């Protein structure tokens, strides 16, 4: 049940390669259309999906927290599919969702900027200047999403197992390399432990989503959440004892939580700010 994750710059041709690899290996491709097809089952509207997909979240207002919760739902869709194994996760910080899994082959696709512009302009039938603008915006948005949400440098090659320059290598060569790499013994040997890790990540995301969606936690800022086979540890800050009590009750109510250890401190930073 190997998992392949794909990080890509726009215009590299990574989508076609990911599709070919999935078809060749008979893996499930987890991409935008597949996530969209499942979103309704998870209570996520098409409008909200488009609003939050691969975009950095904010946690200031109640509406911000709803969007952050919606981003968690996208991740839950990805994780539920990844739990079954034999998947190709296209973008969306897939490798960062699965940092504890050793059966993940992490891919990165790059290419010369002007070649990316040419490919994208030709594919979308648009002016090259518009293609340049859209690609720059896409790179900033995706890189910003990874940096803000996962605290990682999108460009650092040390974060990937294989980096492919599609300006230098053909699609056929890249596909053959990926198919061969996924058979690496270290990946195969790590498959059994991956399910437990993914289930812990899923439970953590469910807890975080419940907290973000809770009307009683109007000043909630994300806790640090750790899960080990149902045993949950939470730590962070909250503005009142009442909200702390409500938060702990919410965590306990999430299906799959067997015990909870908390290190949540009450700090009325709102009142402090108003008195400054």
DOFIRO-504434 format. One record per residue: x, y, z of N, C-alpha, C, O in turn. Coordinates in steps of 0.2 Angstrom, whole numbers, padded with zeros to 4 digits, always signed. Layout:
BEGIN
XYZXYZXYZXYZ...
END
This chain:
BEGIN
+0004-0006+0000+0000+0000+0000+0004+0006+0000+0004+0011+0004+0009+0007-0005+0013+0012-0006+0009+0019-0007+0004+0018-0010+0012+0024-0005+0009+0031-0006+0014+0035-0010+0019+0036-0008+0011+0038-0016+0016+0043-0019+0013+0050-0019+0007+0051-0020+0017+0055-0017+0015+0062-0016+0018+0066-0022+0024+0065-0023+0015+0071-0024+0017+0075-0030+0017+0082-0028+0011+0085-0027+0023+0085-0028+0023+0092-0027+0025+0095-0034+0030+0093-0037+0022+0100-0036+0023+0103-0043+0023+0110-0044+0019+0114-0040+0027+0113-0048+0026+0119-0051+0021+0119-0057+0021+0114-0060+0017+0125-0057+0013+0125-0063+0016+0125-0070+0021+0128-0071+0014+0121-0074+0017+0121-0081+0022+0116-0082+0026+0116-0087+0023+0111-0077+0029+0106-0078+0026+0100-0081+0030+0096-0083+0020+0099-0082+0017+0093-0085+0016+0087-0080+0016+0082-0082+0017+0089-0073+0016+0084-0068+0010+0081-0068+0010+0075-0066+0004+0084-0070-0002+0080-0069-0003+0074-0074-0005+0069-0072+0000+0075-0080+0000+0070-0085+0004+0064-0082+0002+0058-0083+0010+0066-0080+0014+0060-0077+0011+0057-0071+0011+0051-0071+0008+0061-0067+0005+0058-0061-0001+0053-0063-0002+0048-0060-0005+0055-0068-0010+0051-0071-0008+0045-0074-0010+0039-0073-0002+0045-0078+0001+0039-0081+0004+0035-0076+0003+0028-0077+0007+0037-0071+0009+0033-0065+0004+0029-0062+0004+0023-0061-0002+0033-0060-0007+0030-0057-0010+0024-0061-0012+0019-0059-0011+0025-0068-0014+0020-0072-0009+0014-0073-0011+0009-0073-0003+0016-0073+0002+0010-0074+0002+0006-0068+0003+0000-0069+0002+0009-0062+0002+0005-0056-0004+0003-0053-0005-0001-0049-0010+0005-0057-0017+0004-0055-0018+0007-0048-0021+0004-0044-0015+0013-0047-0016+0016-0041-0022+0021-0041-0024+0023-0047-0025+0024-0036-0030+0029-0036-0027+0036-0036-0022+0037-0032-0028+0040-0041-0026+0047-0041-0030+0051-0037-0036+0052-0039-0028+0054-0032-0031+0059-0028-0030+0066-0030-0024+0069-0029-0034+0069-0034-0033+0075-0037-0039+0080-0036-0044+0078-0032-0039+0086-0039-0045+0090-0038-0052+0087-0040-0056+0087-0036-0053+0084-0046-0059+0081-0047-0061+0076-0043-0067+0075-0041-0057+0072-0040-0059+0066-0036-0061+0069-0029-0066+0067-0026-0057+0074-0027-0059+0077-0020-0066+0081-0021-0070+0080-0016-0067+0084-0027-0073+0087-0028-0079+0082-0028-0084+0084-0025-0078+0076-0031-0083+0071-0031-0085+0068-0025-0091+0066-0024-0080+0069-0020-0082+0066-0013-0084+0071-0008-0086+0070-0003-0083+0078-0010-0083+0083-0005-0090+0083-0002-0091+0084+0004-0096+0082-0006-0102+0082-0003-0104+0077+0002-0107+0079+0007-0100+0071+0002-0101+0066+0007-0098+0068+0014-0100+0066+0019-0094+0073+0013-0090+0076+0020-0093+0082+0022-0091+0086+0026-0099+0084+0018-0102+0091+0020-0099+0097+0018-0100+0102+0021-0095+0096+0013-0091+0102+0010-0094+0104+0003-0095+0100-0001-0096+0111+0003-0099+0113-0003-0094+0115-0008-0088+0116-0007-0096+0114-0015-0091+0116-0020-0088+0123-0019-0082+0124-0021-0092+0128-0017-0090+0135-0016-0085+0135-0011-0079+0138-0012-0086+0132-0005-0081+0132+0000-0074+0128-0002-0069+0130+0000-0075+0123-0006-0069+0119-0008-0065+0123-0012-0059+0123-0011-0068+0127-0017-0064+0131-0021-0061+0137-0017-0055+0139-0019-0064+0139-0012-0062+0145-0008-0055+0143-0004-0051+0147-0003-0055+0137-0002-0049+0135+0003-0044+0130+0000-0039+0129+0003-0046+0127-0006-0041+0122-0008-0034+0125-0010-0033+0129-0014-0029+0122-0006-0022+0124-0007-0021+0131-0006-0016+0135-0009-0025+0134-0001-0024+0141+0001-0022+0142+0008-0025+0138+0012-0018+0146+0010-0016+0147+0017-0022+0149+0021-0025+0154+0020-0023+0145+0027-0029+0147+0031-0027+0153+0036-0021+0155+0037-0032+0156+0039-0031+0161+0044-0036+0159+0050-0041+0155+0049-0035+0161+0056-0039+0159+0062-0042+0165+0066-0043+0164+0072-0042+0171+0063-0044+0177+0067-0051+0177+0068-0053+0178+0074-0056+0177+0063-0063+0178+0064-0066+0171+0063-0063+0166+0062-0073+0171+0065-0077+0165+0065-0077+0162+0058-0077+0156+0057-0077+0166+0053-0077+0164+0046-0071+0161+0044-0070+0156+0040-0065+0164+0046-0059+0161+0045-0058+0154+0048-0055+0150+0044-0061+0153+0054-0061+0146+0057-0065+0141+0053-0063+0136+0052-0070+0144+0050-0074+0139+0046-0070+0137+0040-0071+0131+0037-0067+0142+0037-0063+0140+0031-0057+0135+0033-0055+0131+0029-0054+0137+0039-0049+0132+0041-0051+0125+0042-0048+0120+0041-0057+0125+0045-0061+0118+0046-0062+0115+0039-0061+0109+0039-0064+0119+0034-0065+0116+0028-0059+0113+0025-0059+0108+0021-0053+0116+0026-0047+0114+0023-0045+0107+0027-0043+0103+0024-0047+0107+0033-0046+0100+0037-0050+0095+0033-0048+0089+0033-0056+0096+0031-0061+0092+0028-0058+0089+0022-0058+0083+0020-0054+0093+0018-0051+0091+0012-0045+0086+0014-0045+0081+0010-0042+0088+0019-0037+0083+0021-0039+0076+0024-0036+0071+0023-0045+0077+0027-0048+0070+0029-0050+0066+0023-0050+0060+0023-0053+0069+0018-0054+0065+0011-0048+0062+0009-0048+0056+0007-0042+0066+0009-0036+0063+0006-0034+0057+0011-0031+0052+0008-0034+0058+0017-0032+0053+0022-0036+0047+0022-0033+0042+0023-0042+0048+0021-0047+0042+0021-0045+0038+0015-0045+0031+0015-0043+0041+0009-0041+0037+0003-0034+0034+0004-0033+0029+0002-0030+0038+0007-0023+0036+0008-0022+0030+0013-0018+0026+0012-0027+0029+0018-0027+0024+0022-0028+0017+0019-0025+0012+0021-0031+0017+0013-0032+0011+0009-0026+0009+0005-0025+0004+0003-0021+0014+0004-0015+0013+0001-0016+0013-0007-0021+0014-0009-0010+0012-0010-0009+0012-0017-0013+0019-0020-0018+0018-0024-0010+0024-0018-0013+0031-0021-0007+0035-0023-0002+0035-0021-0009+0040-0027-0005+0045-0029-0009+0052-0027-0014+0053-0030-0006+0055-0023-0009+0062-0020-0006+0067-0024+0000+0069-0023-0010+0071-0027-0008+0076-0032-0008+0083-0028-0014+0086-0027-0002+0086-0026-0002+0092-0022-0005+0092-0016-0006+0087-0012-0008+0098-0013-0011+0098-0007-0007+0096-0001-0010+0094+0004-0001+0097-0001+0004+0095+0005+0003+0088+0007+0004+0086+0013+0002+0083+0002+0001+0076+0004+0007+0074+0008+0005+0070+0013+0013+0075+0006+0018+0072+0010+0019+0075+0017+0021+0072+0022+0016+0081+0018+0017+0084+0025+0011+0081+0029+0012+0081+0035+0006+0079+0026+0000+0076+0030+0003+0069+0033+0000+0067+0038+0008+0066+0029+0010+0059+0031+0017+0059+0033+0020+0054+0031+0019+0064+0037+0026+0064+0038+0028+0058+0043+0034+0056+0042+0024+0055+0046+0026+0049+0050+0026+0043+0047+0028+0038+0049+0024+0043+0040+0023+0037+0036+0030+0036+0032+0032+0040+0029+0032+0030+0033+0039+0028+0029+0037+0025+0023+0042+0023+0019+0031+0024+0021+0030+0021+0014+0028+0026+0009+0024+0024+0004+0030+0032+0010+0028+0037+0005+0034+0039+0001+0040+0040+0003+0033+0039-0006+0038+0041-0011+0036+0048-0012+0031+0050-0015+0041+0053-0011+0039+0060-0011+0042+0063-0017+0049+0063-0018+0038+0065-0022+0041+0068-0029+0040+0075-0029+0035+0078-0026+0045+0078-0033+0044+0086-0034+0046+0087-0042+0050+0084-0045+0042+0091-0045+0042+0092-0052+0044+0100-0053+0040+0104-0051+0049+0101-0057+0051+0108-0058+0053+0108-0066+0053+0103-0069+0053+0114-0068+0055+0115-0075+0057+0123-0076+0056+0127-0072+0061+0124-0082+0063+0131-0084+0056+0135-0084+0051+0133-0087+0057+0141-0081+0051+0145-0081+0048+0147-0087+0042+0146-0088+0052+0149-0092+0049+0151-0099+0046+0144-0102+0041+0145-0106+0049+0139-0101+0046+0132-0104+0039+0131-0101+0034+0129-0104+0039+0133-0094+0032+0132-0091+0027+0137-0094+0021+0135-0095+0029+0143-0095+0025+0148-0098+0022+0145-0105+0016+0146-0106+0027+0143-0109+0025+0141-0115+0020+0135-0115+0015+0135-0119+0021+0130-0111+0017+0124-0110+0010+0126-0108+0005+0124-0111+0010+0131-0103+0003+0133-0100-0001+0137-0105-0007+0136-0105+0003+0142-0108-0001+0146-0113-0004+0142-0119-0009+0143-0121+0000+0137-0121-0002+0132-0126-0008+0128-0124-0013+0127-0128-0007+0125-0118-0013+0121-0115-0019+0125-0114-0025+0122-0116-0019+0131-0112-0025+0135-0110-0027+0140-0115-0032+0143-0115-0023+0140-0121-0025+0145-0126-0025+0152-0124-0030+0155-0125-0020+0154-0120-0020+0161-0117-0013+0164-0119-0008+0161-0122-0013+0171-0119-0007+0175-0120-0001+0173-0116-0003+0172-0110+0005+0173-0118+0011+0171-0114+0011+0176-0108+0013+0174-0102+0010+0182-0109+0010+0187-0103+0006+0185-0098+0007+0186-0092+0000+0183-0099-0005+0181-0094-0003+0174-0091-0004+0174-0085+0000+0170-0095+0002+0164-0092+0008+0165-0087+0008+0162-0082+0012+0170-0089+0018+0171-0084+0015+0174-0077+0017+0172-0072+0010+0178-0078+0007+0181-0072+0003+0175-0068+0004+0175-0062+0000+0171-0071-0004+0166-0068+0001+0161-0064+0000+0158-0059+0006+0159-0068+0011+0155-0065+0015+0158-0059+0016+0154-0054+0017+0164-0059+0020+0167-0054+0015+0167-0048+0017+0166-0042+0009+0169-0049+0004+0169-0044+0003+0162-0041+0002+0161-0035+0003+0157-0045+0002+0150-0043+0008+0148-0038+0007+0145-0033+0014+0149-0041+0020+0148-0037+0020+0151-0030+0021+0148-0025+0018+0157-0030+0018+0161-0023+0012+0158-0019+0013+0157-0013+0007+0156-0022+0001+0154-0018+0003+0147-0015+0002+0146-0009+0005+0142-0019+0006+0136-0017+0012+0135-0012+0012+0132-0007+0018+0139-0014+0023+0140-0009+0021+0143-0003+0024+0140+0003+0017+0148-0003+0015+0151+0003+0011+0146+0008+0011+0146+0014+0006+0142+0004+0002+0138+0008+0007+0133+0012+0005+0131+0017+0012+0130+0008+0016+0125+0012+0020+0128+0017+0021+0125+0023+0022+0134+0016+0026+0138+0021+0022+0139+0027+0024+0138+0033+0016+0142+0026+0012+0144+0032+0009+0138+0035+0009+0138+0042+0006+0134+0032+0002+0128+0035+0007+0123+0037+0005+0120+0042+0012+0121+0034+0016+0116+0036+0023+0118+0038+0027+0113+0040+0025+0124+0038+0031+0127+0040+0037+0123+0037+0042+0121+0040+0036+0123+0030+0042+0120+0026+0043+0124+0020+0039+0127+0017+0049+0124+0018+0051+0127+0012+0050+0123+0006+0052+0117+0005+0045+0125+0002+0042+0122-0004+0048+0120-0009+0048+0114-0012+0053+0124-0009+0059+0122-0014+0064+0118-0012+0068+0116-0016+0065+0117-0005+0070+0113-0002+0070+0106-0005+0066+0102-0003+0076+0104-0009+0076+0097-0012+0076+0092-0007+0075+0086-0008+0079+0093-0001+0080+0088+0005+0073+0086+0007+0073+0081+0011+0067+0089+0005+0061+0087+0007+0058+0082+0003+0052+0079+0004+0061+0080-0002+0059+0075-0008+0064+0069-0009+0070+0070-0007+0061+0064-0011+0065+0058-0013+0067+0059-0020+0073+0056-0021+0063+0061-0024+0065+0062-0031+0063+0069-0034+0057+0071-0033+0067+0073-0037+0066+0079-0040+0067+0078-0048+0072+0077-0050+0062+0079-0051+0062+0079-0059+0062+0085-0062+0057+0089-0061+0066+0087-0067+0066+0093-0071+0063+0091-0077+0067+0087-0082+0057+0092-0079+0054+0090-0085+0056+0094-0091+0054+0093-0097+0061+0099-0090+0064+0102-0096+0069+0098-0098+0072+0099-0104+0072+0093-0094+0077+0089-0096+0076+0082-0097+0079+0078-0101+0070+0079-0094+0069+0072-0095+0062+0071-0098+0057+0075-0097+0061+0066-0102+0055+0065-0105+0050+0062-0100+0052+0059-0095+0043+0062-0102+0038+0059-0097+0039+0052-0097+0038+0049-0091+0041+0049-0102+0041+0041-0102+0047+0039-0097+0046+0034-0093+0053+0043-0097+0058+0041-0093+0056+0042-0086+0058+0038-0081+0053+0048-0084+0051+0049-0077+0046+0044-0075+0047+0042-0069+0041+0042-0079+0036+0037-0077+0040+0031-0075+0038+0027-0070+0045+0028-0079+0048+0022-0078+0052+0023-0071+0053+0018-0068+0055+0029-0070+0059+0030-0064+0055+0029-0058+0057+0026-0053+0049+0032-0058+0044+0032-0052+0042+0025-0051+0041+0023-0045+0040+0021-0056+0037+0014-0056+0043+0010-0053+0041+0006-0049+0049+0011-0055+0054+0007-0052+0055+0009-0044+0057+0005-0040+0055+0015-0043+0057+0018-0036+0051+0016-0031+0053+0014-0025+0045+0015-0033+0040+0013-0028+0041+0006-0026+0038+0004-0021+0045+0002-0029+0046-0005-0027+0052-0005-0022+0054-0011-0020+0055+0000-0020+0060+0001-0015+0058-0003-0009+0053-0002-0006+0063-0008-0007+0061-0012-0001+0059-0008+0005+0055-0011+0009+0063-0003+0006+0061+0001+0012+0054+0004+0013+0051+0004+0018+0051+0005+0007+0044+0007+0006+0040+0001+0008+0035+0002+0011+0041-0004+0005+0037-0010+0006+0037-0013+0013+0032-0015+0016+0043-0012+0016+0044-0014+0023+0040-0010+0028+0038-0012+0034+0038-0004+0026+0035+0001+0030+0027+0001+0030+0024+0005+0033+0025-0003+0025+0018-0002+0024+0013-0004+0030+0008-0001+0031+0015-0009+0034+0011-0012+0039+0010-0006+0044+0004-0006+0047+0015-0002+0046+0014+0003+0051+0011+0009+0049+0009+0013+0053+0010+0010+0042+0007+0016+0040+0000+0017+0042-0002+0023+0043-0004+0012+0042-0011+0012+0044-0012+0015+0050-0016+0020+0051-0008+0013+0055-0009+0016+0062-0007+0023+0062-0011+0027+0066-0002+0025+0059+0000+0032+0058-0006+0036+0055-0007+0042+0058-0008+0034+0050-0013+0038+0046-0020+0039+0050-0023+0044+0051-0021+0033+0054-0027+0033+0058-0027+0039+0064-0031+0042+0066-0020+0039+0066-0019+0044+0072-0020+0051+0069-0022+0056+0072-0017+0052+0063-0018+0059+0059-0025+0061+0058-0027+0066+0059-0029+0056+0056-0036+0057+0054-0040+0059+0061-0044+0064+0061-0038+0055+0066-0042+0057+0073-0040+0064+0075-0044+0068+0077-0033+0066+0074-0031+0073+0076-0035+0078+0071-0037+0083+0074-0035+0077+0065-0039+0081+0061-0046+0082+0062-0049+0087+0062-0049+0076+0064-0056+0077+0067-0057+0081+0073-0062+0085+0074-0053+0080+0078-0053+0084+0084-0052+0092+0082-0056+0096+0084-0047+0093+0078-0046+0100+0076-0052+0103+0072-0053+0109+0074-0055+0099+0068-0061+0102+0064-0067+0103+0069-0070+0108+0068-0068+0099+0074-0073+0100+0079-0072+0106+0083-0077+0110+0084-0066+0107+0085-0064+0113+0089-0065+0119+0085-0068+0124+0087-0063+0119+0078-0064+0125+0074-0071+0127+0072-0073+0133+0072-0075+0122+0072-0082+0123+0071-0087+0124+0077-0092+0125+0076-0084+0124+0083-0088+0125+0089-0090+0132+0090-0085+0136+0091-0096+0133+0090-0098+0140+0091-0096+0143+0098-0095+0149+0099-0096+0138+0103-0094+0140+0110-0087+0143+0110-0085+0146+0115-0083+0141+0106-0076+0143+0106-0074+0149+0101-0071+0148+0096-0077+0155+0103-0077+0160+0098-0070+0163+0097-0069+0167+0093-0066+0162+0102-0059+0165+0102-0054+0159+0101-0048+0160+0103-0056+0154+0099-0051+0148+0098-0046+0149+0094-0047+0152+0088-0039+0148+0096-0034+0147+0091-0031+0140+0092-0031+0137+0097-0029+0137+0086-0027+0130+0086-0023+0128+0092-0017+0131+0093-0025+0122+0095-0021+0119+0100-0015+0115+0096-0016+0113+0090-0010+0113+0100-0006+0107+0098-0009+0101+0100-0010+0100+0105-0010+0096+0095-0014+0090+0096-0009+0084+0094-0006+0084+0089-0008+0080+0099-0005+0074+0098-0009+0068+0099-0013+0068+0104-0009+0063+0095-0013+0057+0095-0009+0050+0095-0005+0050+0091-0010+0046+0100-0007+0039+0100-0012+0034+0101-0014+0033+0107-0015+0031+0096-0020+0026+0096-0025+0028+0101-0027+0024+0105-0028+0033+0100-0034+0036+0104-0032+0040+0110-0037+0043+0112-0026+0039+0112-0024+0044+0118-0022+0050+0115-0018+0051+0111-0026+0056+0117-0025+0062+0115-0022+0067+0120-0023+0067+0126-0017+0071+0117-0014+0076+0121-0015+0083+0118-0014+0083+0112-0018+0088+0121-0019+0094+0119-0015+0100+0123-0015+0099+0129-0012+0105+0120-0009+0110+0123-0010+0116+0119-0011+0117+0113-0010+0122+0123-0011+0129+0120-0014+0133+0125-0013+0133+0131-0017+0139+0122-0020+0144+0126-0027+0145+0124-0029+0144+0118-0031+0148+0129-0038+0149+0127-0040+0155+0132-0036+0156+0137-0045+0159+0131-0047+0165+0134-0050+0165+0141-0050+0169+0145-0054+0159+0142-0058+0158+0148-0058+0151+0151-0057+0146+0147-0060+0150+0157-0061+0144+0160-0067+0140+0156-0067+0134+0155-0072+0144+0155-0078+0141+0152-0076+0139+0145-0079+0133+0143-0072+0142+0141-0070+0140+0134-0066+0134+0135-0066+0129+0131-0061+0134+0140-0057+0128+0141-0061+0122+0143-0060+0116+0140-0066+0122+0147-0070+0117+0149-0074+0114+0143-0075+0108+0141-0077+0119+0139-0080+0117+0132-0076+0114+0128-0078+0109+0124-0069+0116+0127-0065+0113+0122-0063+0106+0124-0063+0101+0120-0062+0105+0130-0060+0098+0133-0066+0093+0132-0065+0088+0130-0072+0096+0133-0078+0092+0132-0079+0090+0124-0081+0084+0123-0077+0095+0120-0078+0093+0113-0073+0088+0111-0074+0084+0107-0067+0088+0113-0062+0083+0112-0064+0077+0114-0063+0072+0110-0066+0076+0120-0069+0070+0123-0074+0067+0119-0075+0061+0118-0078+0071+0115-0084+0069+0112-0083+0066+0105-0087+0063+0102-0077+0067+0102-0075+0065+0096-0074+0057+0096-0070+0054+0100-0077+0054+0091-0077+0046+0091-0070+0044+0090-0066+0047+0085-0067+0039+0094-0061+0037+0093-0056+0039+0099-0051+0036+0100-0058+0044+0102-0054+0047+0108-0055+0042+0114-0061+0042+0116-0050+0040+0117-0050+0035+0123-0048+0038+0129-0051+0037+0134-0044+0043+0129-0041+0047+0134-0039+0054+0132-0037+0055+0126-0038+0058+0137-0036+0065+0135-0031+0068+0141-0033+0067+0147-0026+0070+0139-0021+0074+0143-0021+0081+0141-0019+0082+0135-0022+0086+0145-0022+0093+0143-0017+0097+0146-0016+0096+0152-0014+0102+0143-0010+0107+0145-0012+0113+0142-0008+0117+0139-0018+0115+0144-0021+0121+0141-0021+0127+0146-0024+0126+0151-0019+0133+0144-0018+0138+0149-0023+0144+0147-0024+0145+0141-0026+0146+0152-0031+0152+0151-0027+0158+0151-0024+0160+0157-0027+0162+0146-0024+0168+0145-0029+0173+0142-0030+0172+0136-0031+0178+0145-0036+0183+0142-0032+0188+0138-0032+0194+0140-0029+0186+0133-0025+0190+0128-0030+0196+0125-0027+0201+0124-0036+0194+0125-0041+0199+0122-0041+0205+0127-0041+0211+0124-0042+0204+0133-0043+0209+0138-0036+0213+0138-0036+0219+0139-0031+0209+0138-0024+0212+0138-0023+0217+0133-0020+0223+0134-0025+0215+0127-0024+0219+0121-0028+0226+0121-0026+0231+0120-0034+0225+0124-0039+0231+0125-0036+0236+0130-0037+0242+0130-0032+0234+0135-0029+0238+0140-0023+0241+0138-0020+0245+0142-0020+0239+0133-0013+0242+0131-0014+0249+0129-0009+0252+0127
END
